[in-house]
Amino acid sequence: MSEILSAFAQKALKIENQRMMKNRLKFRAWDVQRKRMSLPFNLADSCLRWRDGDIDMPIEFGVSKNRLTIQQFTNLKDSTGKDIYEGDIVEKDEEIGQIGWNSIYAAFHFDQKGKQSPLYKFNRLTIIGNIFETPDLLK
């Protein structure tokens, strides 16, 4: 009997861990065709919701790489409490750069005109836009 309970407890723990991971990873999507940003979503969500109130594109059917650009939440907040995503344009000490992903170091970074610095080094960033809606901020 204890073996059955132990197996049940292990399975329940595994399901709970999977649920927690799905909810911890957060994303947003830029719709290239319609020029709009989605509301944040996680892997447990069934469809994309848009800032304009529209709901479409069931996530389980996959995402067209040509239509959407997915950006991941960095698990950091800016100085005003807003979530920081890859693709955000941020300001730090009067310097402006964008948040990106460095696949060599598997870490988010602050990119200022090609000079990359690990994001964990900064503690006071302020989001001023993103590369899709306000790309002119990087000029």
N, C-alpha and C positions, 0 to 999 in steps of 0.2 A: 504494500500500500504506500509506503514512504517513497518507493522508487517512482510510482505513478505521480505522486504529489511533486516530487523533485523535478520530473520531466515537465510537468505542467507549469511549475514555477519558472523553469528555465525558458520555456516557450513564451510565457507571459512577459518575462523580462526582455526577451529578444524583440517582441512586438512593440513594447513600450519604448525601447531604445530606437527602433526604426521610426516610430512616430515622432519622437523628440528630434531626431536628425532631420526629418522632413520639415518640421516646423522651425528649426534653427537656421536652415539655409533659406535666405530670402533673395528674391530677384525682382527686377523690373524689366520691361521690354520697350524698345523704341520701334514703332511701326514705320518702316521705311516708306511704304506706299502712301500711307495716310498722314504721315508727319505728326505723330502723336505718341505720348508716353503712357504706359500702363500704370495702374496702381501697383504697389508691391504685391508679390505673390510668393508662395512657397510650393514645395513639391507635393503637398497634400491638396492644393487647390485644384478644382476641376476645370476652370476656364479663366481666361484673361479678362480683367475688368479695366476699363479705360477711365481716365480723368474726366472725360465728357459724359460719363454715365453709361456708355455703351458696354455691352457684354458680348464677347464672341470667342471664337477659336478654342474649342475644347483642348486642353493641354495634352490629354492622353493620346491625341492623334498626331502628336509631334509638332514641330515648329519648322516652318520653311526658313532656311537660312537667308534666302533672298528677301523675305518680307520683314523679318524681325531681327533686331540686334538685342541679345540678352545681356544684362549687366548684373553682376552679383553685388550684394550688400557686403561691405567690408567688416561688419560688426563694430564699427566705430560711429560716433555721432560728432557733428560739428559743434562749434561754440554756441550755437543756438538750440541744440538738441535735435537737429535733423539728421536722419540716417544718411551716411555717406556711401555712395555706390561707385563702382568703376564707371568712368565716363563723366563724373562730376568735375566741374571746374571749381577750384577752391583757391582761397587766398590765405597766405600765412605771412605775417610780418611784411605786408605790402608786396609780396611776391605772388604771382599768379601761375598756376599750373593745373594739370589734370590728373585725376586718379586713374591708374592703369594697373595691369596685372603683369608681373614679371614671371614668365614660365620657367626660367632657369632657377630662380630662387624660390619659386612657388609662394610668392608674397605680393601683396598690393604695394604700389609705390606712388610717390609724388613725382610727376614728370614735368620739368620746367625746361622747355625748348630742347628736349633730348637728354637732359641731365636727370637721371633717376636717383631718387633717394627713398630708402625704405619708409613706408608709411608709419611704422611703429615709432619712428624717431620724433614725430610731431604730435603735440598735444593740443594745439590751438589752431584749428583749421576752420574756415568759414566757407560754406558753399555759396557761390555767386552765380552758378548756372550749370549747364552741362554741354557736352560737345555736340549735341544734336539741335537743341533749341537756341543756344547762344554761343556758337563757335567763334564769333568775332571777339569774344573776351580774351582769347588766347593770342591775338595779334599784337 
